[in-house]
């Protein structure tokens, strides 16, 4: 048999019952391109039987289809069970939170009611969920007064949003690949490493493309070069945003537990400290010093030591202060009085030990 015509002629000969399916598999198989080529004999009519073509791995398969390199990477990354790919990170989610969106768009009625209760204690403003300004102010007060819990609230939004994007992206990309292949009579395998088609379709494709002298891999390359492959996935992943895939029940359940922790802190009576005292303390300090911003100690003539307020602790009524001197640093938890002592009477503290 001519080497130039062997793949096409073997398909024709098999459909006429002239060669065994094992011979067809052996002839079509190209170890440099394919991991396996198998024939599934489910019909007495040979031309109806399926030929399964498997590439070495998903990467080779996608590249064989003409998928862009960036999109191949994107597909493999989020399809991996070990993927830590982030569509949304904590920093962008916090930005949206401070703008009054993101997290607020997906909380349910029960959690809005809990937040309303919290708001009455920390924000001297009428509750108005329709107001962007109100949501922004509430975000700021939550972060000022309950930093750890607020990070966790936004973190739940980040986690569930990334799960949503991943679920939607995988489904949509697989659908696009399936549609792409089916337009030329090919059917993707569940292994995501190849496709199957009938013997008759392969013969027809050879005749239609007028390449009977070419091996199977060349036929496929010509077919895929003629069509625009799916893609653009890596460039515009917001196309995969889909509220129906967002697990609102799981997200709101986690948020509810964190809001309960905040309410328990507010309602703590055994300490003898009211939330009003706590809020007033934080407001007095934050009026002069922004949280997470660095300042030099006012009474440090050499300007060697700087500090920032990391947060506050309730009901302990403590200010959490981060001190830094050169490459050394330490964290202190101080009463309001001692906080000002640190600023204006630093000799009371052994700053040399930082």
MOLIN-V435005 format. One record per residue. N is the residue number from 1. PSI is psi in radians with two decimals (none if undefined). BURIAL is # if it has 24 or more other ideal C-beta (glycine too) atoms within 12 Angstrom, else .. D_CENTER is the distance of its C-alpha to the mean C-alpha in Angstrom with 1 decimal. Layout:
# MOLIN-V435005
n=<N:N>
psi=<PSI:PSI>
burial=<BURIAL:BURIAL>
d_center=<D_CENTER:D_CENTER>
This chain:
# MOLIN-V435005
n=<1:2:3:4:5:6:7:8:9:10:11:12:13:14:15:16:17:18:19:20:21:22:23:24:25:26:27:28:29:30:31:32:33:34:35:36:37:38:39:40:41:42:43:44:45:46:47:48:49:50:51:52:53:54:55:56:57:58:59:60:61:62:63:64:65:66:67:68:69:70:71:72:73:74:75:76:77:78:79:80:81:82:83:84:85:86:87:88:89:90:91:92:93:94:95:96:97:98:99:100:101:102:103:104:105:106:107:108:109:110:111:112:113:114:115:116:117:118:119:120:121:122:123:124:125:126:127:128:129:130:131:132:133:134:135:136:137:138:139:140:141:142:143:144:145:146:147:148:149:150:151:152:153:154:155:156:157:158:159:160:161:162:163:164:165:166:167:168:169:170:171:172:173:174:175:176:177:178:179:180:181:182:183:184:185:186:187:188:189:190:191:192:193:194:195:196:197:198:199:200:201:202:203:204:205:206:207:208:209:210:211:212:213:214:215:216:217:218:219:220:221:222:223:224:225:226:227:228:229:230:231:232:233:234:235:236:237:238:239:240:241:242:243:244:245:246:247:248:249:250:251:252:253:254:255:256:257:258:259:260:261:262:263:264:265:266:267:268:269:270:271:272:273:274:275:276:277:278:279:280:281:282:283:284:285:286:287:288:289:290:291:292:293:294:295:296:297:298:299:300:301:302:303:304:305:306:307:308:309:310:311:312:313:314:315:316:317:318:319:320:321:322:323:324:325:326:327:328:329:330:331:332:333:334:335:336:337:338:339:340:341:342:343:344:345:346:347:348:349:350:351:352:353:354>
psi=<2.33:2.33:-0.58:-0.48:0.09:-0.72:-0.87:-0.84:-0.62:-0.67:-0.76:-0.79:-0.69:-0.74:-0.41:0.02:0.34:-0.41:2.77:2.69:-0.48:-0.63:-0.70:-0.77:-0.79:-0.69:-0.73:-0.44:2.25:1.83:-0.39:-0.38:-0.74:2.59:-0.55:2.58:2.11:2.65:2.23:1.90:1.69:-0.06:2.57:-0.44:1.79:-0.63:-0.27:-0.23:2.70:2.43:2.13:2.17:2.04:2.26:3.03:-0.63:3.12:-0.66:-0.86:-0.68:-0.86:-0.71:-0.64:-0.52:-0.15:0.32:2.42:2.55:-0.76:-0.66:-0.56:-0.82:-0.79:-0.83:-0.84:-0.66:-0.87:-0.21:-0.10:2.37:-0.25:0.20:2.41:0.47:2.35:2.06:-0.64:2.27:3.00:-0.55:-0.78:-0.60:-0.65:-0.67:-0.79:-0.63:-0.78:-0.42:-0.15:0.36:-2.89:-1.73:-0.76:-0.37:-0.28:0.05:2.56:3.14:-0.74:-0.76:-0.50:-0.68:-0.70:-0.72:-0.59:-0.70:-0.76:-0.71:-0.64:-0.48:-0.65:-0.20:1.91:1.13:2.59:2.37:2.19:1.60:-0.30:-0.26:2.12:-0.69:-0.70:-0.78:-0.67:-0.80:-0.68:-0.71:-0.80:-0.76:-0.66:-0.78:-0.69:-0.69:-0.47:1.14:-0.89:-0.84:-0.64:-0.73:-0.72:-0.67:-0.86:-0.59:-0.66:-0.68:-0.74:-0.85:-0.86:-0.59:-0.73:-0.68:-0.73:-0.86:-0.75:-0.79:-0.82:-0.77:-0.80:-0.78:-0.77:-0.70:-0.76:-0.65:-0.73:-0.72:-0.73:-0.80:-0.72:-0.81:-0.71:-0.39:-0.37:0.38:0.34:2.58:2.13:2.53:2.66:-0.38:-0.19:0.46:0.19:-2.77:2.98:2.75:2.97:2.75:-0.74:-0.62:-0.69:-0.74:-0.78:-0.71:-0.69:-0.79:-0.76:-0.72:-0.12:0.84:0.85:-0.35:-0.12:2.60:2.94:-0.72:-0.58:-0.68:-0.84:-0.73:-0.72:-0.71:-0.80:-0.47:-0.42:-0.31:2.56:2.04:2.65:2.77:-2.77:0.20:-0.78:-0.54:-0.59:1.30:-0.18:-0.20:-0.29:0.15:2.19:1.88:-0.44:-0.40:-0.10:2.16:1.45:-0.63:-0.83:-0.79:-0.87:-0.49:-0.76:-0.74:-0.71:-0.73:-0.70:-0.69:-0.60:-0.67:-0.71:-0.76:-0.66:-0.67:-0.75:-0.66:0.00:2.13:-0.39:-0.36:-0.34:0.18:2.24:2.68:-0.50:-0.74:-0.72:-0.84:-0.73:-0.69:-0.83:-0.66:-0.68:-0.75:-0.76:-0.26:-0.46:-0.56:2.16:2.48:2.44:0.27:2.43:2.48:2.60:2.54:2.17:-0.59:0.38:1.75:-0.51:-0.12:0.70:-0.43:2.28:2.84:2.83:2.64:2.06:-0.41:-2.89:2.75:2.24:2.40:0.23:-0.30:0.80:2.59:2.19:1.99:2.30:2.10:2.43:2.31:1.85:-2.19:-0.02:2.64:2.75:2.84:2.35:2.57:1.94:2.61:2.89:-0.71:-0.81:-0.47:-0.82:-0.53:-0.71:-0.71:-0.76:-0.18:1.03:-0.30:-0.32:-0.24:2.52:1.41:-0.29:-0.33:-0.01:none>
burial=<.:.:.:.:.:#:#:#:#:#:#:#:#:#:#:.:.:.:#:.:#:.:.:#:#:.:#:#:#:#:.:.:#:#:#:#:#:.:#:.:.:.:.:.:.:#:#:.:#:#:#:#:#:#:#:.:.:#:#:#:#:#:#:#:#:#:#:.:.:.:#:#:.:#:#:#:#:#:#:.:.:.:.:.:#:.:#:#:.:#:.:.:#:#:.:#:#:#:.:#:.:#:#:#:#:#:#:.:.:.:#:#:.:#:#:#:.:#:#:.:#:#:#:.:.:.:.:.:.:.:.:.:.:#:#:#:#:#:#:#:#:#:#:#:#:#:#:.:#:#:#:#:#:#:#:#:#:#:#:#:#:#:#:#:#:#:#:#:#:#:.:#:#:#:.:#:#:.:.:#:#:.:.:#:.:#:#:#:#:.:.:#:#:#:#:#:#:#:#:#:#:#:#:.:#:#:.:.:#:.:#:#:.:#:#:#:#:.:#:#:.:.:#:#:.:.:.:.:#:#:#:.:#:#:.:.:#:.:.:#:#:.:.:.:.:#:#:#:.:.:#:#:.:#:#:#:.:#:#:.:.:#:#:.:#:#:.:.:.:.:.:.:#:.:#:.:.:#:#:.:#:#:.:.:#:#:.:.:#:.:#:.:.:.:#:.:#:.:.:#:.:.:.:.:#:#:#:#:#:#:#:#:#:#:#:.:#:#:#:#:#:#:#:#:#:.:.:.:.:.:.:#:.:#:.:#:.:.:#:.:.:#:#:.:.:#:.:.:#:.:#:.:.:#>
d_center=<53.6:52.6:49.4:48.5:48.7:47.8:44.3:45.5:48.9:47.5:45.4:48.6:50.7:48.4:48.3:52.1:52.2:53.7:51.2:49.3:45.6:45.3:47.0:44.6:41.6:43.3:44.1:40.7:38.8:37.9:36.6:35.3:33.0:32.5:31.8:33.9:35.9:37.3:39.5:39.3:42.8:42.6:45.3:49.0:48.4:46.9:45.3:43.1:41.5:37.9:37.0:33.6:32.3:29.7:28.3:27.8:24.0:21.1:21.0:24.7:24.4:21.9:23.9:27.0:25.8:25.5:21.7:20.9:19.9:16.7:15.7:16.9:14.7:11.6:12.8:13.8:10.7:8.3:11.6:12.5:12.9:12.5:9.2:7.4:5.3:3.3:3.7:5.5:7.6:10.6:13.0:12.0:11.6:15.0:16.5:15.8:17.2:20.3:20.8:21.0:18.0:14.5:15.3:18.8:17.8:16.7:19.2:22.1:25.8:26.5:24.0:25.4:28.8:27.8:26.4:29.7:31.6:29.9:30.3:34.1:34.4:32.3:32.6:36.1:35.0:35.3:32.2:31.0:27.5:28.3:28.8:26.1:28.4:28.6:24.9:24.7:27.6:26.3:23.0:25.3:27.6:25.0:23.6:27.2:28.4:25.6:23.3:21.9:21.4:19.8:17.2:16.5:16.5:13.9:11.9:12.1:10.8:7.7:7.2:8.4:6.7:3.2:6.1:7.8:6.2:6.3:9.7:11.0:10.2:11.9:14.7:15.3:15.5:17.7:19.8:20.3:21.4:23.7:25.3:25.8:27.6:29.5:31.1:33.1:33.7:31.2:29.0:25.8:26.1:23.8:23.4:21.6:24.1:26.8:28.7:32.1:34.9:38.6:41.4:42.9:39.7:39.7:43.4:42.9:40.1:42.4:45.2:43.1:41.8:45.2:44.1:46.1:46.8:43.2:41.2:38.3:35.7:37.4:37.5:33.8:33.2:35.5:33.9:30.4:31.8:33.4:30.3:27.3:24.4:21.2:18.5:17.1:13.6:12.4:14.5:13.4:10.0:11.1:13.4:10.9:10.8:13.0:14.4:16.1:13.1:12.1:13.9:16.1:18.6:16.5:15.0:18.5:20.1:18.2:18.9:22.5:23.1:22.1:24.2:27.0:26.9:27.4:30.2:31.8:31.9:33.5:36.0:37.0:40.8:42.1:41.3:43.6:41.1:40.1:36.8:38.9:40.3:36.8:35.5:38.6:38.3:34.7:35.9:38.9:36.9:34.0:36.7:37.7:34.7:31.1:28.6:26.8:29.2:31.7:35.5:38.5:40.8:43.6:46.4:45.2:47.8:46.0:42.6:41.2:39.2:36.4:34.4:31.5:30.9:27.8:28.4:31.0:31.9:33.4:36.0:37.1:37.3:36.0:34.5:32.0:33.1:31.7:34.6:34.5:37.5:37.0:34.7:35.4:33.7:33.9:32.8:35.5:35.6:38.5:40.4:40.7:44.2:43.2:40.4:43.1:45.3:42.7:42.6:46.4:48.0:45.9:49.0:48.5:45.4:45.6:43.2:44.5:42.6:39.2>
